[in-house]
C-alpha cells in the first residue's frame, strides 16, 4: 500500500527507527519485520478483514498494523486495558474477523461482512466518555495529510527522537508515535508504562536515556513530571506537546519554569480528525489557548441557531477538512461538530470553554468548569482540580471543586477559605464553588479526560 512506501522511506536503512527499552530497530529491520508478519498473516487474514489489535505500546503493534494494511485488511487498535466485555463489544461492532492480543491470534470463524468504503485503511474508536465508543474509519489520505501537516507545523526533523505516553490505540498516539516519526525519517522511543506516580520516574529515565527531543502526552503526565523534576536530566527536550484535556496557564508556567529552553505546545484534535485541528506552534505560542486552526482545516464557531459567533463570543466548535467517517454512517459530512464550546480572540487564537454537555447552570447563569479550574491551577497549593455541577433544589446546580493538593500542603478549612478568596477577587461570585473537597485523585479516562459524572 502507498502508506507503507510513503512512511517507511528512510534514506539510510541503518538509521534507528524504533527504540523500546534495550531494543533497537533500524529502518531496514523494521521493513523486514513488517514483510515477515505480512507473509505470516496473509495465511489467515484476507483483504477487507477487520483485525482487532489489543496490545500495549510496543514495536509489535506498529509492525502488525502496517503488515495488516499491506495485506489490504484493516487494523483496529484498541486499548490493552479493556476488559473482555468491552473488547467483545468493539469486536462485534466492527464485525472483526481476527483478534490479536498478548494471548495470541484468534480467528472468528463465522462469516462477517461489513459495508465499508474501499479506501478505508484503519479504524479507531472514540473514548466513549460521553457515550458508547464509536468506530471511525480513516483513509490513507486522512492519516498522511494530517500527520505531515502537523509535523511540518511542529518543525519535526530527522534528528528528532519522538516519544510520549499517548496510547497507540488512539489516533493521538498512533499519529505521534507510528506515523509522524517515519514520515520525517526521525526515531521513535516507545514507552510501555501507563503514567502514574509509581511509573513517572521510569518515564523520565527513558527521556534521559534516549535523549528524547519531542514528547507527546497529556496534562496529567506533565503534572506528574513536576513532582520529581530534579532527579533526571531532561535537557534534550525541545518540544512538549499536550492534548486530551486543557492544560491551563498555571501548568504551562510551571513547565516553563522546569524546562525554560523547551517549547510547551497545546493543541486540539479528535478521533474524527485523526490528529490536530487546532494548535499552537513553536514560536507562536499563546499560553492557555488551543492555538489556531492548522493549514488544511477551517474552523467555525456557531450559535445554537447556526449563526457564526463574533470574536470573543463562545459557541459550538465545528471544523471542515480531512476527517474520518463513523462506520455506522454512510454519508460524508462537510462540517464536523466536536461537542466543545470555544471562542476566538482578537488575534485569532481559540480558547476552550467546556464540553457542551459539561456547562454548569447555576441560579440561571451558565458557568464553564474549565474557567474556574484554570484559575485554581494558578494557586501554588493546587496540583489538580475538577469542577462539577452538583444537583441543588434551589439553584438547579451548585458548583463544587474537587482538588488534589501539592505534596507540601495539607487539607484544612483555612485553605478552603483561602482558595475561595483567591477566586473571588478574579471571577464573578456566582462562578465561585460553594464547596471544596480535597481528594487524592481526579477520575479520568485513559486519554486523560476528566470524567465529571463520577464526581456527582
C-alpha positions, 0 to 999 in steps of 0.5 A, a space after each residue: 500500500 502507498 502508506 507503507 512506501 510513503 512512511 517507511 522511506 528512510 534514506 539510510 536503512 541503518 538509521 534507528 527507527 524504533 527504540 523500546 527499552 534495550 531494543 533497537 530497530 533500524 529502518 531496514 529491520 523494521 521493513 523486514 519485520 513488517 514483510 515477515 508478519 505480512 507473509 505470516 498473516 496473509 495465511 489467515 487474514 484476507 483483504 477487507 478483514 477487520 483485525 482487532 489489535 489489543 496490545 500495549 505500546 510496543 514495536 509489535 503493534 506498529 509492525 502488525 498494523 502496517 503488515 495488516 494494511 499491506 495485506 489490504 485488511 484493516 487494523 483496529 487498535 484498541 486499548 490493552 486495558 479493556 476488559 473482555 466485555 468491552 473488547 467483545 463489544 468493539 469486536 462485534 461492532 466492527 464485525 472483526 474477523 481476527 483478534 490479536 492480543 498478548 494471548 495470541 491470534 484468534 480467528 472468528 470463524 463465522 462469516 462477517 461482512 461489513 459495508 465499508 468504503 474501499 479506501 478505508 485503511 484503519 479504524 479507531 474508536 472514540 473514548 466513549 466518555 460521553 457515550 458508547 465508543 464509536 468506530 471511525 474509519 480513516 483513509 490513507 489520505 486522512 492519516 498522511 495529510 494530517 500527520 505531515 501537516 502537523 509535523 511540518 507545523 511542529 518543525 519535526 526533523 530527522 534528528 528528532 527522537 519522538 516519544 510520549 505516553 499517548 496510547 497507540 490505540 488512539 489516533 493521538 498516539 498512533 499519529 505521534 508515535 507510528 506515523 509522524 516519526 517515519 514520515 520525517 525519517 526521525 526515531 521513535 522511543 516507545 514507552 510501555 508504562 501507563 503514567 502514574 506516580 509509581 511509573 513517572 520516574 521510569 518515564 523520565 529515565 527513558 527521556 534521559 536515556 534516549 535523549 528524547 527531543 519531542 514528547 507527546 502526552 497529556 496534562 496529567 503526565 506533565 503534572 506528574 513530571 513536576 513532582 520529581 523534576 530534579 532527579 533526571 536530566 531532561 535537557 534534550 527536550 525541545 518540544 512538549 506537546 499536550 492534548 486530551 484535556 486543557 492544560 491551563 496557564 498555571 501548568 504551562 508556567 510551571 513547565 516553563 519554569 522546569 524546562 525554560 529552553 523547551 517549547 510547551 505546545 497545546 493543541 486540539 484534535 479528535 478521533 474524527 480528525 485523526 490528529 490536530 485541528 487546532 494548535 499552537 506552534 513553536 514560536 507562536 505560542 499563546 499560553 492557555 489557548 488551543 492555538 489556531 486552526 492548522 493549514 488544511 482545516 477551517 474552523 467555525 464557531 456557531 450559535 445554537 441557531 447556526 449563526 457564526 459567533 463574533 470574536 470573543 463570543 463562545 459557541 459550538 466548535 465545528 471544523 471542515 477538512 480531512 476527517 474520518 467517517 463513523 462506520 455506522 454512517 454512510 454519508 460524508 459530512 462537510 462540517 464536523 461538530 466536536 461537542 466543545 464550546 470555544 471562542 476566538 480572540 482578537 488575534 485569532 487564537 481559540 480558547 476552550 470553554 467546556 464540553 457542551 454537555 459539561 456547562 454548569 447552570 447555576 441560579 440561571 447563569 451558565 458557568 464553564 468548569 474549565 474557567 474556574 479550574 484554570 484559575 485554581 491551577 494558578 494557586 501554588 497549593 493546587 496540583 489538580 482540580 475538577 469542577 462539577 455541577 452538583 444537583 441543588 433544589 434551589 439553584 438547579 446546580 451548585 458548583 463544587 471543586 474537587 482538588 488534589 493538593 501539592 505534596 507540601 500542603 495539607 487539607 484544612 478549612 483555612 485553605 478552603 477559605 483561602 482558595 475561595 478568596 483567591 477566586 473571588 477577587 478574579 471571577 464573578 461570585 456566582 462562578 465561585 464553588 460553594 464547596 471544596 473537597 480535597 481528594 487524592 485523585 481526579 477520575 479520568 479516562 485513559 486519554 486523560 479526560 476528566 470524567 465529571 459524572 463520577 464526581 456527582 
